[in-house]
Amino acid sequence: MPENKEPNNTDEPSSISVFKDWMLILATIVIVGLDQLTKYLVREYMSYGQSIPETGFFRLTYYTNSGTIFGLFPNIPVILTIASVVAIVCLIYFYRTQKNVGVWLRVSIALLLSGAIGNFIDRVSMGEVTDFIDVGMWPVFNIADSAITCGIFLLLLVTVVLPELGKSKERKESEIPSDQS
């Protein structure tokens, strides 16, 4: 009698899943670390308002921001701190409830989490965010802002535009019917 091979529907993560979770966590830690290191160096070695070079399309300019990404919604630090916590919790919940999570979805979540955490650290410790990347006519921003922006675009790409990019290859192969023997 042939064996009916049902997929394993347990909630226990496989070793591959745990490895990928660690990759997401490691990527988040690296990006947060880079964000915090660069902000520290700017605060330590630049004067507020100083630009290096003084003119040009791309400069490092020390600035602080009490608002959100690119200076939107300034002077509401308590609300933005609460919003950061809610965003972080929602991102973790979204990630943990997804089935068939691929590498690009993990990357987008790592970018979004690291950006939210990086700016959250600044808000809690200083009441404002350190910005320093000054490009053309854009408001001055930081690595966390860049991570959030890239993460949003990538998340939209892998969930709306090209959803197959957000799926794991292991899962796609396992979805092939096994009765083709």
N, C-alpha and C positions, 0 to 999 in steps of 0.2 A: 504494500500500500504506500503510495507516494506521500511524502511528508509535506504538510502545508506550512510553508515558510512565511510566517507573519513577521512584519517588521517589528523591531524592538521599540516599543512605545514607552519605555520607562523614562522617568524624568531625570535619571542619572546621566550626567554628561559623559561622553566618550572621551578617551584620552586625546583624540584629535581636537574635540571641542574645547577641552581644558587648555590645551596648548594654544589654540587660537585666542582664547580669553586672555591668557598671559601675554600674548603678542599685543592685543588691544591695550591691556593695562600698561605694558612696557612702553608702547608708543605714546600713550597719554602721559606717562611720567616723564619721558624724554622731552616732549613738547612743552609741558608745564615747566620743567627744569630750564630749558632754553629760554622760555619766555621770562621767567623770574630772574635768571642770570643776566640777560640783556637789560632788563629794567633796572636791576641793581647797579650794573655798570654805568648806565646813563645817569642815574641819580647820584652816584658816587663821583663820577669824573666830568660831568657837564654842569654848567650853570643853567638855571631855569631860563628858557627862552633861547639859549645858545643853539646855533646851527653849525654843523660841520658838513661840507663847506658852507660859507656864509650865503652863497647864492648858488643857483643851479636847479635842475629838474629833480634830482634825487639828493636828499640831505638827511642827516640825522639831526633832529630838533627835539630838545627836551621840553616836554609839555605835559600837563596833567589834565585829566578829564573826569568830571564827576558824573558824566552821562553814560550812555551805552556806546556801542560800536560807532565809530566815526563822530563822536560827540553828540549824538542824538539824545534828547530827553535829559538835559543836565539838571543838577541840583536836587535829585531825589534819591540819595544814596541808600536809604533804608529800603525803599521799594525795589530798587535795583538789586540790592543784596538778597532780598527775599525772592525776587524773580530769578536770580542766579541759582539759588538752592532748588527752587521748583524746576528749573530747566535741567539741572544736573540729575535730579530724581527722575524726571520724565524721560531723559535720555537713557538712563540705566534701565528703567522699566521697559521702554520701547525695545532696547537691545535684548533684554532677557526674555521678552515675549515673542521674539521673532523666531520662526522656524526656517531652517535652510539659509543661514546667514553666511554670505560669501565675503571674500577678502575686501572688496570695495565698500560694502556696507560697514564692515568693521573699521576701515580707514575713515569713513565719513563720521562714524560715531566717535572714534578716537580724536579726530580734529575738533568736533563740537564739544566734547567733554573737556579736552585740554584747554580750549579757549575759554569756556565758561569757568573752569577751575582757576586758570591763571588770572583772569580779571577779578574773580571772587576773592582770591588771596589779597589782591591790592585793595579792594573795597573794604574788606574786614580789617586789614592792618593799617591802612592809611586814609580810608574814607574817599579815596579817588584812585584812578588808574593812571599809571605812568605810560605816556605815549612818546614815540621817538622816530618813527618811520615817516618821513615827509616826502611825498611824491607828487610833484606837479600841483594841480589844483585840489587834490583830495585833502580832507582833514587829516591831521597827524594821527597815526594809529600805531599798533604794536603787534607783536607776534600772535598774541591771543586773538586779537581782532581778525588777523589774517587767517588763523586756523578756523575761526567761526565762519568767516565768509566762504572759504574753500570747502568746509564741511557742509554748509547749507547747499552749495551748488552740487557737490558730489552726492549728497543725500537725495536731492531732487533728481539727479541723473539716474541713480541706481534704483529709485523707487517709482519714478513716474515715466521718465523718457526711455530708459533701457533697463527695465527691471531684471532681465536675465543677468546683468552684471552684478546685481546684489545677491545672487543666489550662489550657494556652494556647489562646486562641481561634484563632490561626493554624493550629495543628495540627488542631483540631477541623474547621475548614473544609477542610483539605487531606485529611482522611480521607474526604470525600465522593467516591464513585466518579466517575472522569472519563469513563466510557463512556456518560454520559447525553446525548450530543450528537445 
